[in-house]
Amino acid sequence: MIKVIIADDQSLLRKSLSQIISIDEKINVIGQAANGKEAIELCKLHHPDIVLMDIEMPEMDGISALKIIKKNYKNTKVIILTTFENTDNIVESFLSQADGYITKDIDPDELVTTIKCVGYGLTVIHKSVKNIMVDKFRKMGEGRKKYADILSMEQIDMIKLIVDGKSNKEIAKIFNYTEGTIKNKVSRIYEKLCISDRLQLAVYAVENGIE
């Protein structure tokens, strides 16, 4: 039995989704949340197998909740279920370890299949989302040449560590620099790439195949 929590700020949609997926005898909806905070609380209480997570919700959005769930509940998988095919949301969701990304126009049978596939350990993305990702991957070859022209190998290695979630303190230890030196070097990377924070750097890394 796959235990599922549904997180969406629209009550009618939550109930409809629950009815649709509960028809399958292998799926059990054990809770419903109106926002990210409630989803986290339900994870704490019930330890679900899967959370169906909307993105745009009050109090705490779905991506913020996804990050916390992935940090604290390692065995819980999260499927993003949203109306929007926003490129930034797609990238940030997968950087935050989403196990699936589908849109709300999905066929009911496909939704049930998605839940089962993710339950078995697969990652599932909606066709429209796949097309967006493919378009970005096509640009990677050109991007690799561009970043290799403007970044040193040390800077590229630092970017990989940053995308991997390492703090400045951890990176300083790896390179045998002071934390202050790392901050300066990271600032220099931001300047070269015309970006301002770690999230933008992570998006740049994904878009340009730095891995």
PyMOL commands that set and color helices and strands:
alter all, ss='L'
color gray80, all
select helices_A, chain A and resi 11-22+36-46+62-72+87-95+108-119+127-138+140-150+153-163+168-175+179-193+198-208
alter helices_A, ss='H'
color red, helices_A
select strands_A, chain A and resi 2-7+27-33+50-53+77-82+100-103+124-125
alter strands_A, ss='S'
color yellow, strands_A
deselect
rebuild
show_as cartoon
